[in-house]
Amino acid sequence: MEINIALLTVTDTRTIETDKSGGILVQKIAEQKHKLVDRKIVKDNKEEIKKIILDWSNKDQIDVII
C-alpha cells in the first residue's frame, strides 16, 4: 500500500541540501515504496508552521504529515 507523505523540517539553519535527517527520511520513504508528495523547510515560526500544516491537512492527496 502506497502512502502519500508530506515532510516538514523546522530549522533556522538548514536547507534542503543540508537537512540530513530530512534526507534520510526521504530515502526511507522511497525504500518503503511510499510517495513523498511535498517537502518543506521552515524557520521556527509558529504561524508559518501552522499555515503549512493546515494547508497540507486540507489536501486529500496527503495521508501522513511528518
Phi, psi and omega in degrees: 000123179275131178249134177271123189237139171246135185240123179242126174251128177255117183198148175263354187236341187264158172238176176305320183290330185253004180277088185296314182293321176297320178298320177296317179296320177301316179297315181294323177299314180295318180300327181271006177065032172264175184241124174275110184266340176199149177214129180224152171241132182226147175290162182289077182229111187308315183292320179292319177299313180300316180300314180295314181296319178296319178299311180297319183293342177269001181261122181296333184281356178256122179266325187221139173245126177247000000 
